[in-house]
């Protein structure tokens, strides 16, 4: 990923980061009980990402790992497909 892309991603908040990733159709590829992991920066508004993943895709999520990498705080979010629609 280029430095410019990294800079752009770090400026996005919650829904903007999800839109930038183009997640609209991904859920159809997720099996029942399938897992989806997302790496996000603290600046991306983790709670907003979790809320929108629930509202838009009905995917419950949790922070499964949090680490400091230099000056960035990274979060690994885990979402699980609990129902097929």
C-alpha positions in Angstrom: 0.0 0.0 0.0 1.4 3.4 -1.0 2.1 6.1 1.6 -0.7 8.2 0.1 -3.2 5.3 0.5 -2.1 4.8 4.1 -2.6 8.5 4.8 -6.0 8.5 3.2 -7.1 5.4 5.2 -5.9 6.9 8.5 -8.0 10.0 7.8 -11.2 8.0 7.3 -13.7 7.5 10.1 -16.1 4.5 10.7 -18.4 4.4 7.7 -15.9 6.1 5.3 -13.3 3.3 5.9 -16.0 0.6 5.3 -17.1 2.4 2.1 -13.5 2.8 1.0 -12.9 -1.0 1.3 -16.0 -1.7 -0.8 -17.6 -4.2 1.6 -21.1 -4.0 0.1 -21.2 -7.6 -1.3 -18.7 -9.4 0.9 -21.3 -11.0 3.3 -22.6 -13.3 0.6 -19.2 -15.1 0.6 -19.2 -15.6 4.4 -20.3 -19.0 5.5 -22.6 -19.5 8.5 -20.3 -19.0 11.5 -17.6 -17.7 9.1 -15.2 -15.1 10.5 -14.2 -11.7 9.0 -11.2 -9.9 10.4 -10.5 -6.2 9.9 -7.4 -4.3 10.9 -8.2 -0.7 11.8 -6.5 2.3 13.4 -7.8 3.9 16.6 -8.4 7.0 14.4 -10.8 5.1 12.3 -13.4 5.1 15.2 -13.6 1.5 16.2 -17.0 1.8 17.9 -18.5 3.3 14.8 -17.1 0.5 12.6 -18.6 -2.1 14.9 -21.9 -0.3 15.0 -22.1 0.1 11.2 -21.1 -3.5 10.6 -24.0 -4.5 12.8 -26.5 -2.0 11.3 -25.5 -2.7 7.7 -24.6 -6.4 7.7 -25.9 -7.8 11.0 -22.4 -8.9 11.9 -21.7 -8.8 15.6 -18.1 -7.8 16.2 -15.5 -7.5 18.9 -12.0 -6.3 19.4 -9.9 -9.4 19.6 -6.5 -7.8 19.7 -5.1 -4.3 20.3 -1.4 -3.3 19.8 0.7 -0.2 19.7 2.8 0.0 16.5 5.0 3.0 16.7 2.7 5.9 17.2 -0.3 4.1 15.8 -2.7 2.1 17.9 -3.9 -0.9 15.8 -7.1 -3.0 16.5 -8.0 -6.4 15.1 -11.8 -6.6 14.8 -13.5 -10.0 14.5 -16.9 -10.2 13.0 -18.9 -13.5 12.8 -21.7 -14.5 10.4 -24.4 -15.8 12.7 -27.3 -16.0 10.3 -27.7 -16.3 6.5 -30.1 -14.0 4.7 
